[in-house]
């Protein structure tokens, strides 16, 4: 039994997308260097993500930021206590 996770998150100034398996990071998007990083140790069989994974991560960031703006607009009149 394995635990597979994908994390996508964003803010106004930052973002993250990563893939993990059993608590180990297999791939993450480095939005500063504009590339995908596979931080796997050299002693394992290397897993590679397909071409276009980084470009999909950039598209996911745009969708995340759009959703953030929509949520912010929808909740602008809510009181903190609510």
N, C-alpha and C positions, 0 to 999 in steps of 0.2 A: 504494500500500500504506500503510495507516494502523495505528497502534498505539492501541488503545482499552483503558483500564484503569478498573477499579472497585476502590476501596480501602475495606475495612471493618475497623476495629480497635477494641479496647476495653481498658480496665483497670478497676480498682476505682473509680477517680475520674474517668476521662476517656474519650472516645471520638472516633472519626473515621469519616466516610464521605465519599468524594469520587469524582467522575467526571472522567477526563482523556482527552484525545485528542491524540496526537502530542506528548506532554509538556506540553500546556497544560491548566490546570485549567478545566473548564467549569462545574462545580457542586460545592458542598460544603455539608454540614450544619453550621450554627452552633448547637450545642446550648445555648449560653448565651443567645442571643437567641431560640432556638426557631423558626428559619426556615432555609430554603434560600437560599444565596447563589450568584449567577451572576456571577463576576468577569471578565466578558468586556469587552474594550475597545470603545469606542463606534464604532470605524471598521469593524467587521466585521458581517456579518449575524448578529444575535443568535439564539442557540439557547436555547430555553426547555424546561425539563423539565415534564412533566405534573403536574397537581394531585395531591397525595398523595405526592409523592416524599419530602418531609420526614417525613411520618408513617411511611412505610416505613423511613426511616433510623432513626427512634426504635424501631420494632419490631425492626430488625436489631440495635440496640444491646442490647436486652433478651435476644435470642437469643444474642448474643456473650457477654454477662455470665453467662448460664446455662451456656454451654459452658465458660467460664473456671472457674466453680465446680465443674463436673463433672470437668474435667481436674485441677484442684487437689486435689480429694478422691481421685481415682484415683491420683495420683502422690505423695500425702503421705508414704508409707513408703519411697519410692525414695531411695537414697543419691545424693548429688551426683555421685559418681564413676561411677554407673551411667548 
